[in-house]
């Protein structure tokens, strides 16, 4: 994959892309990331990239000309071609404008992007970007969440990192990316999204189950008993139960979007009947909620 980032702060990316899996994927040649200084596509002596908004109002707006010229230098297929290829699921490239007004960036979108071979990420600043970029240049606008950042750079780094770790070979143990939160991987065992050792279960689009490591006892806090008893079936059931419970507690909206299997439904109805009655004889070790 090739990823081009367009920004007025190219040095911003020195840190975020130089660590962990993104760095590893770059070194392995799985992804090539190039950061482009938008000011290099200006023609005046002040290298002006912004101007006042038509109609009045606060702040400055990123001008369209340097962004269009930068994209032209990449020699990508015309936007209409990219859009029609996308509609036919044959898209290979995507030009993305990072914007608080964009569609929500999710794991599903990250998975779609990981299937492409070229991403162009345009980082806005100030009050935003001249709307002609969204209307005539970008294939999609993406928002990383319902809050306003000062610029698209952090958002671009978020997109790059989450997409890069989905590229085949980027993460040492690929099963781990298939089992993570939000990942609706095709079921391979009795549990939805299951893939890996018998004691694990995929999230199936929910939140991941809780993880623990040594020591088993730390400052009076114990690891749940079930995890050290060696019974893989029990461990997997416990993990599924915990994933369901955490999703119900922190992200109930996710439950609306997935189909639960019969065992999940039984666990859920037990949970809904009341958290005062433990949902499992096995200790969950979770924090009490206001419902308790
Ligand atoms: N006036 C804009 C609004 O109210 O929607 C906010 C502009 S923001 C201060 C400047 C730039 O930060 C945007 O052009 C965009 O590139 C980036 N940005 C801000 N919030 C973002 C978000 N949630 N996701 C992605 N990019 C964001």
Boltz pocket constraint, residues with backbone or C-beta under 6 A from the ligand:
constraints:
  - pocket:
      binder: B
      contacts: [[A, 97], [A, 98], [A, 99], [A, 100], [A, 101], [A, 122], [A, 123], [A, 124], [A, 125], [A, 126], [A, 127], [A, 128], [A, 129], [A, 142], [A, 143], [A, 144], [A, 145], [A, 146], [A, 147], [A, 148], [A, 149], [A, 150], [A, 151], [A, 152], [A, 153], [A, 155]]
      max_distance: 6.0
